[in-house]
């Protein structure tokens, strides 16, 4: 009964690559949304749109009680009871989301007091989107089953639909009410697809019923949920601080400056998922040597990708912001340059490995300290540095989190700090990435701005690849794949 798209992927690299490519495609299909909206909406209305997005994304975490994330733990370990875990997660998440959505739809007066009248005007649509928060389960359900090809195909179709629907509505109506209605319709479609997948899954998955699975799931999920709430507060406190203290127009500038880089989020999410799924089994088997090998490889490969991107974004920040969002948002570049300092820190994957080892208390403690650092930074520097202080609070909070989590990972892997990562090669990667970004900037300085943001990063990328290839900083397995791909490409072009 299983189609070719539902094939179960076993390889760690295959899972990471397929899901990363799918999520990059998702970015391509939806990246036009904010670029279009900043041009069809005034700055205050766009700020209200970002406020609605902030509240809706927060609801995804607050309302799930950690149950979707717990599927990464239970499904691989108890496949015979996985359908029960899947169904009860969907039911609990749905009930809580609908109740919260109704409360928000009726809570316009409260929203007005906290965020201003712009956000309150769209409370009904906010409530509708929150009521459909269960859509966050769609990727999780397929990935924990290791049906990453199916997840990739479904994501591509749904995200294309989502992007086209919202962009078309924005261009035709230029009205945020209609835009949010289109977004709600897209979410409703995802709910239908999720329900169909769970039903189909139940028909092909042998199920053994036994014990009180909800209590068992909650025992794992709720401690993780507590850690997740603290992590959420650490990640989004800065945004709520700006949204509450400044008007919608100022929040729009800040939101652009702190935009999450989708390709980075997708890459980290994909690698993190596979490490948790495989690492939990490996750790349970006591195979620390394999965990160390996978960890060093994953972090180094992330460094190869993220370091050049980080330096290119730092160098071309103002050009990128002005071309994508317009000159009226050029002030966002200063915030953006600070905010993306978190990118190099993300190479260490935060609390990913501690999730695999089940160290939820350590995750909660690390996130609590990171939150205190974030709040303390804003308290001390908020009036002095303005909105830039909020961006610095994120960087320093992430730095504290990384330091504490690294300490616990060293203990769990039983490895010294000097052997923790490929330090020497990562240093040379950083030098190559920085030099290439500077070269790309200066060799294209004479070009018009719209051309420079394409040619400059391209030139930086070519010089970076040449350096790391010459210094043999690309692992041997990947070098062979690149050579093989190049040989096949040459044969293809000759035939063509």
N, C-alpha and C positions, 0 to 999 in steps of 0.2 A: 504493500500500500504506500510505501514511502517513495516519493518522487526523487529525481536526481537533485533538485534544489534542496531537499531536506537531508542530504548526505551529512553524516556526522563527521566532523573534522577532528582528528586526533592530534595533529602536529601543533606544537606551541607556535612555531613560526607561521604556519598556515593560518591559524586562527587570528593571530595578530595582524598579519598582512591583509587578509580578506576584510576583517572588520574595520581596519584603518582606512583601506581604500573605499569601503562603503561609506564611512563617515566623512571622508574627504569629498566624495561625490555629493553627499548630503550638504556639505558646506557650499560647494559650487552651485547647487540647486537653490539654496536659500540665502546666499550672501548678498543677493541683490535687494533683499527686503529692506534693510536699514538704509541702503544707498538710495533707494527710491523714496522711502518715507521721509528722509530729511529734505527732499526736494519738493514733495507735495504737501507737507505739513509745516506749519510755522514752528519755531523753536520751542514754544511753550507746549504745544500739542504733542510734539515729538517727545518732550520730556515726560508728559503724562503717559504716553505709550511705553516709555522705558520704565516708569513707575509701575504700571500694570504688569509688565514683564517681570520686574523684580519681585512683586508680590506673588505672582503665579508660580515662578520658579521656586520661591521659598516654600510654597504650599506643597510642592512635589516631595520635599524632604520631610516637612513637619507632619504631614498626614499619613505617611506610609508605615510608621512605627517600626521601621527597619526590616519589615517582612520581605520586600523584594530582594534586598541585599542578602538576606539569610538563605535565599534559594541557592546562591553560589556555594554555600556550605552544605545544605541538605541534599540537593539533587544529585551531586556526584557520589555522595556517601550512601544514600538510601534510594536508589533508582526505583525500587519496587513500590515505594510510598510517595514518589515524586509528584504524581498527579494530585494527590490529596493536599500536599503542601502548596501546589500551584493554585488550586481552586480556592482554598481558604484564604490565601494571600489576596487573590482578586476580590473575593467577597468583602473582606474586612476593609481593604483599601477603598473599594467603591462606596461602601456605606459611609465611611468617615468623610470621604471627599464630597459626596453629595450634601451631607449635613453642613460642612464648612462652606460649600459654595452658596447655599441658601443664606447662611448667616452673613456672608460678605455682600451678597446681592442686596440685602436689606440694611447693610451697615454704611450707607453713604455718608451719614452725618459724622460717624467716627473717622472715616477716611479723610473727610474734609478738614477735621481738626488737626490730624497728624500730617497729612501730605498736601493739603490745600484743595481748593474746589475743583481743580482740573482732574485729579485722580477720582474724586467722588462722583463726577459726572458719568463715569464709565463703570460704576460699581456692579451693574447688572451683568455686563460682559465679563468683568473680573470673576464674579460668582460662577458664571457659566463655565469659564475656562478652568477654575479650580475644581468644580464638580466633575470635570473630565480628567482629573489628574492621573487616573489609573493608566492613562496612555504611557506613563513612564515604565510600565511593566513590559511593554511590547518587546523591546530589545533584550531585556533581562530574560524573559521566558525562552526565547530562541537561543540565546548565547549559552545559558546554563545547560541546555540540551545539546550544545556543540553543533547546532545547525546554523553555522555562520553564513553559509551560502544563501540559505533561505532568509536569514536576517538581513543580509546585504541586499538581496533583491527586493524585499518588502520595503526596506528603508529608502531605496532609490525611488521606487514608485510613489510612496507616500510623501516623501520630501519634495519630489518634483511637483506633485499635486498641490502641496502646501504652499510652495514658493510661487507657483503660477497663479494660484487662487488669490493670494494676498496682494501680489504685485498688480494683477489685473484689476482687482477691486480698488486699490489705491489710485491707480491711474485714471480709472473711470469716475470714481466718486469723490476722491480727495477728502474723504470724511472718515474720521477715526472710528465712529460707531460701526460703519459698514466694514471697515478693515477688521475690527475685532469680531464682528459676526462671521466673516470669512475664516478667521483663525479658529473660531469655535466649531464651525462646520468641519474643518480639517481635523480637529481633535476628535470629533464624533466619529469620523470615518476610521480613525485609528482604533477607537474603542471597539468598533464592529470587527475589525481585522483581528484584534486581540481575542475577542470572544470566540471567533471562528477557529483560531489557532488552538486555544485551550480545549475546545470541543473536539477538534481533529486529533489532538494529542492524546486525549482520553481514550479514543478508539483504538490507538495503536500501542499504547503503553500499558503493559500488565500492571495491575494495581493490587497491592496487598493492604487491606485495612486492618489497623490494629493500634491500640493505645490512643491517648489523647494527643493527637499531633499538633493541635493549636497551642496547647500549653507547652509542649516540647519546643515548638518553633519560637514561641515568645520568650522562653528562657534564654535562647541564643540571641534573638533579634532585639529585645528591649535594651540590654546593656550596650549593644552596638548602636542602637537608636539614640541612646543618651550621648554616646561619643559623637554620633553624626550631628545631633543638634548643636553640640558645642562647636564642632567643625563648621557647621552652617553659620553660627553666630560669628565665628572668627572670619569666615569668608565674606559675609555680607553686612557685618556691622558698619563698615565704612560707607557702604552704599546707602544704608538707612540713615546714617548720620547726615550725609549730604542731602538726601531727599527730604528729611525733616527740617534741616536748618536753612536750606536755600530754596529759592523758588524753582518752578519746573524748568525754566529756561536754563538756569545755572546747572541743574541736575542733568539736563540734556548734554551740556558740554562735558560734564564729569563722566557720564555714562559712555560717551564716545571714547574718552580717554582711557577708560578702564574696560573697554570691550574685551570680552574673552576671545582669544584667538582660536577659532573653531578647530583648525587643523591640529593645534597643540592639544586641545582638550580631547579630540578624537584619538590621537596617537596615545596619549597617556591612559585614556580609558581602555583602549584595546589591549595595550600591553599589561595594564593593571589587572584586567579581567582574567587574562590567561595565566598570569603569575599566581593569582589567588586560587584559581581552579586547580592548577597543577601543583602549586606549592603546598596546598592543604594536604594533598595525598602524600607528597614527598616528605613533608615534615612528620606526618603521622607514621610513616614507615621508618623514620629516623635517618633518612639519607641526607645529611647536612652537606655533604660534598657536592651533590647534585644541585642543591639549593644555591650554594655559593657560586657554582659554575653558571647557572641560569641568571642569577642576580648580576654578576659581573658583566656577563654578555649583554643583558638587557639595558643596564645603565650606560654601558659604553656605546651601544648602538643609538641610544637616545641622545647622548652627547654629540655623536657624529651629525645628527639631524638638527638638534636644537641650537647648538652653539652658533653655527653660521646664520641661522634665522634670527637669533637674538641680536647679533651685531648689525645685521642688515636693517632690522627694524629700528634699532637705536639711531643709526646713521641717517636713514631716510624717513624718520618719524613724521616730520612736518610735511614733507612732500606727500606722503601716503594719506595723512589725515585731510589735507586740503583738496587733493584730487578726488578722494572717495566721498567726503562729506561736505566739501565746500569751504571757502575761505572764512566764512562766519564761524566755523568750528576750529580754526587754527589754534586757538588757546588750549584745545584739548591735547595738543602735542606734548606740552610740558608734563601733563599728568600721565600721558601714555608712556613717555620715556622712563618715568619712575616705576610705573606699574609693571612693566614687562621685565623688571629685574627679577621678578619671581620665576621667570622662565628657566634660568640656569639651576635654581634650587629644585625645580620640578624633576630634574634628571634623576634624583634619588628616590622618586616615586612615593614620597611621603610615608604614609602609614600602610602602604599596600602589603608589604611582607608581613607586618604585624597582624593584618587581617587573616593571612594564610596560617599563621601560627596561633591564632585565637587569642592574642594579647589585647583584649578589648579595654581592660583597665588602663594599660599603658597608653593606648590610643587616646582614651578620654583624658588622662592626665596631661599628655602632651598638648592636646587641643585646648585644654583649660588654660595652660600657661601661655599658649600662643594668643588666646583671646585676651588675657590680661595685658599682654604686651601691646596688642592692637588698641585696646581701650586706653591704656596708659599713654601711648604715643599721641592719640587724638586729643586726650585731655590736656597734655602738656603743650602741644604744638598747633592745635586746631585754629586758635585765634591768630597765631603768628603766621602760619604758612597757608591758611585758607584751605581750599579743596585739595591742594597738593599734599597736605598733611595726611589726608585720608589715604592717598595712594602709598605714602611712606609707611603708614600704619600696617598696611597689608604686607609690604616687603619685610618689615621687622618681625611681624607675627609669623610669617612663613619661615624666616631665618631661625626663630626660636623653636618652632615645630620641627624643622629639619635637624637641628642639633640634638634635641631630645630623642626623636625617633631613631636617629643614627646610633645613639648610645645603646638603645634596646636591640636594634638589629645586630649590632656587633656581638652582643651577648647571645642572641638566639643562634647566630651562625657560627659562634665560637671562632671568631677571626679577629686579628689585630687591625687597627685602623689603617696601617700602611698597606695591608693586603686587601682592604675592603673594596677598592675600585682600581681600575687601570689608570692610576694617577699620572704616570709619565705620559702615556699616550693622550690622555684627556688634556693635559697641559699643552701639548703640541697642537692638538685640535683647536684649542682656544686661540692660540697664537695665529694659526692659519686662518681661522674664521675672522678674527679682528683685522688682520692685514688685508684679507680679501675684501671685506666690507669697505675699508678705507680706500682701497684701489678703485672699487666699483663707483664710489661716490665722486672721487676727483677726476676720473677719466670721463665721466659723463656730466661734469659740472656745467659745460657749455650748452647742453641740450635743453630744450623746453621742458618745463616741469612734468607735463603729461607723458613725455617720452622717457624722461629720466627714471621714473619709478618702475618702468619695465626694463629698460636697458641696463640701468645701474645694478639692481639686484641680479640680473642675468649675468653681467660681467663678473660680479662678485662670486656667484655660484660656480662659474666656469673656472676661475682662478683658484677657488677653494678646492674644487674637485681635483684639479691638476696637482696641487700641493699635496693633498692627502694621498693621492695615488702614487706620486713619486716617493713620498716618505713611507709608503706601505702602512698607512694608518687604517686602511680598510681591512677587516679580517679576511683571511685567506678564502674562506667559504664564499663570502660575498664577492671577492675579487674574481673568483672562478665563474660565478653567476653573471657578473657584468661582462666578462670576456666572452662567455657563451652567448649572451644576449646580443653583444655587438657583432659577433660572427654571424649569427642568424640574421641580423638586420642587414648586414652587408650582402648576404646571399639574396635576401628578399629584394633589395633595391637593384641589384644587378639583373635579376629576372624581370623586374618591373621596367 
